[in-house]
Amino acid sequence: MKINEVEALAGISKKNIRFYEEQGLLSPRRNSENGYRDYGENEVEVLRRIKVLRKLGVPIEEIRQMLTGAHTVSDGIRRHMITLERERRNLDQSIELCRELQNLDIPVSSLDAQALLAKMEQLEQDGTSFQDKHAQDIRVRYVAPVVITVLMVALMTALSSMLLWAFFSQPEQAPPVWILLLIVGLFAAVGVGVVLALAQRIREIGKGEIDDAKHY
């Protein structure tokens, strides 16, 4: 059975199937003639079980333990239930605080943030975990600078490689070596400059200067 057929039968994308294979949750046979993966009904059923457990939020590692027989379904779900109960308590506490804020019916300029933060810190000491989107905001700010840097460095590297390839493949038509070195040096300088700019931006974001990151 080919992966396209498995995708249709299990209702799981090829990308996810590959991921589960990489994680060791699925081990299809290899066709001895062409080396391709050869899926069977057993793999389809395993994928369906994985899909059920992942829809319930069971971690990959817990699923691995179940599939290997180290844990029964009852063992794995019992542990997962503890996590869900903890998350429910955290959500209940967040909902309660949100209700209190809703009942205030005041503009944000009148919000006593210091008192609320002190209350939340006390709850956290008692075991409550809040979502803390503030911390996630900073991580998101890193994405654009890193992507831009990677693309620029890749572009400079590709251009330099093309120039060097052209020089060595057709030396009789190539420009003088000093011109080649100058151009490659400029590309390298641009790449280094972009990397240094990324390092500076990361330092600024790490210090809390996240608003300036919009202009990167």
C-alpha positions in Angstrom: 0.0 0.0 0.0 1.4 3.4 -1.0 1.4 6.4 1.4 -1.3 8.2 -0.6 -3.7 5.3 0.1 -2.7 5.3 3.8 -3.4 9.0 3.9 -6.9 8.5 2.6 -7.7 5.5 4.8 -6.3 6.9 8.1 -7.3 10.5 7.5 -3.8 11.7 8.3 -1.6 13.8 6.0 1.5 12.4 4.5 3.5 15.0 6.4 2.2 13.7 9.7 2.7 10.1 8.7 6.4 10.9 8.0 6.6 12.7 11.3 5.3 9.7 13.2 7.7 7.5 11.4 10.6 9.8 12.4 9.3 9.7 16.0 9.4 5.9 15.9 5.7 5.4 16.3 5.4 3.7 12.9 7.7 1.3 11.2 6.5 0.2 7.8 8.3 -2.5 5.9 10.6 -1.7 3.0 10.0 -3.2 -0.5 13.0 -5.4 -1.3 12.8 -4.5 -5.0 12.7 -0.7 -4.9 13.3 0.2 -1.2 10.1 2.1 -0.9 7.9 1.9 2.2 5.3 -0.8 2.0 2.3 0.0 4.3 -0.3 -2.5 5.3 -3.5 -2.6 7.3 -1.5 -2.8 10.5 0.1 0.6 9.8 -3.3 2.1 9.0 -4.7 0.8 12.3 -1.7 2.2 14.2 -2.2 5.6 12.6 -5.9 5.6 13.5 -5.0 4.8 17.2 -2.4 7.6 17.1 -5.0 10.0 15.7 -7.4 9.2 18.5 -4.8 9.8 21.2 -3.4 12.9 19.6 -6.9 14.4 19.3 -7.2 13.9 23.0 -3.9 15.7 23.5 -1.8 12.7 24.6 1.9 13.5 24.2 4.0 11.7 21.6 6.2 10.1 24.2 3.2 8.7 26.1 1.9 7.2 22.8 5.2 5.7 22.1 5.2 3.9 25.5 1.7 2.6 24.8 2.6 1.3 21.3 5.7 -0.5 22.6 3.7 -2.1 25.4 5.6 -0.4 28.2 2.3 1.3 29.3 -1.3 0.2 28.9 -3.9 2.6 27.6 -5.2 2.9 31.1 -1.7 3.8 32.4 -1.1 6.5 29.7 -4.6 8.0 30.0 -4.4 8.1 33.8 -1.2 10.2 33.5 -2.7 12.4 30.8 -5.8 12.9 32.9 -3.6 14.4 35.6 -2.3 16.9 33.1 -5.8 17.7 31.9 -7.0 18.3 35.4 -4.2 20.6 36.1 -4.9 22.5 32.9 -8.6 22.7 33.8 -7.7 24.2 37.2 -5.5 26.7 35.5 -8.3 27.6 33.0 -10.9 27.8 35.8 -8.6 30.2 37.7 -8.1 32.3 34.6 -11.9 32.4 33.9 -12.5 33.5 37.5 -10.1 36.4 37.2 -11.6 37.3 33.8 -15.1 37.3 35.3 -13.9 39.7 38.1 -12.5 42.0 35.4 -15.7 41.8 33.4 -17.7 42.8 36.4 -15.6 45.9 37.0 -16.9 47.5 33.8 -14.1 50.1 33.8 -11.7 51.6 31.3 -8.2 50.0 31.2 -6.8 53.3 32.5 -8.5 52.5 35.8 -7.3 49.0 36.1 -5.2 48.3 39.2 -2.6 46.2 37.4 -0.2 46.0 40.4 -2.9 44.5 42.7 -3.9 42.0 40.0 -0.3 41.0 39.3 0.3 40.5 43.0 -2.8 38.3 43.2 -1.7 36.3 40.1 1.8 35.8 41.6 0.3 34.4 44.8 -1.9 32.0 42.7 1.2 30.9 40.8 3.0 30.2 44.1 0.0 28.0 45.0 0.4 26.0 41.7 -1.6 27.9 39.1 0.0 28.4 35.7 -1.3 31.2 33.5 -0.9 31.2 29.7 1.6 34.1 29.8 1.1 35.4 26.2 3.5 38.1 27.1 6.4 35.7 26.9 5.1 34.3 23.7 5.0 37.7 22.2 8.8 38.0 22.5 9.4 34.6 20.9 7.3 35.6 17.9 9.4 38.7 17.4 12.4 36.6 16.8 10.9 34.8 13.8 11.0 37.6 11.2 14.7 38.7 11.9 15.9 35.1 11.8 14.1 34.3 8.6 15.3 37.4 6.8 18.9 36.7 8.0 18.8 33.1 6.7 17.4 34.2 3.4 20.0 37.0 2.9 22.9 34.7 3.9 21.7 32.0 1.6 21.4 34.6 -1.3 24.9 35.9 -0.7 26.3 32.4 -0.6 24.5 31.4 -3.8 25.7 34.4 -5.7 29.3 33.9 -4.5 29.1 30.2 -5.5 27.8 31.1 -8.9 30.6 33.6 -9.5 33.3 31.2 -8.4 31.8 28.4 -10.5 31.8 30.7 -13.6 35.4 31.8 -12.9 36.8 28.2 -12.7 34.6 26.7 -15.4 35.5 29.4 -18.0 38.7 31.1 -16.8 39.5 32.5 -20.3 36.3 34.6 -20.2 36.4 35.5 -16.5 37.3 38.9 -15.2 40.5 39.6 -13.3 41.0 37.7 -10.0 41.0 41.0 -8.0 37.6 41.9 -9.3 36.2 38.5 -8.5 37.7 38.7 -4.9 36.2 42.2 -4.5 32.7 41.1 -5.5 32.9 37.9 -3.3 34.2 40.1 -0.5 31.3 42.5 -0.8 28.8 39.6 -0.7 30.6 38.2 2.4 30.5 41.6 4.0 26.8 41.9 3.4 26.2 38.4 4.9 28.3 39.3 8.0 26.5 42.6 8.4 23.1 40.9 8.3 24.2 38.4 10.9 25.6 41.1 13.2 22.3 43.0 12.8 20.4 39.9 13.8 22.6 39.5 16.9 21.9 43.1 17.8 18.2 42.8 17.3 18.1 39.7 19.4 19.8 41.5 22.2 17.3 44.4 22.0 14.4 42.0 22.0 15.8 40.1 24.9 16.1 43.4 26.9 12.4 44.1 26.3 12.8 46.4 23.4 10.2 44.5 21.4 8.3 47.4 19.9 11.4 48.4 17.8 11.4 44.9 16.3 8.5 45.9 14.0 10.8 48.0 12.0 13.4 45.3 11.4 
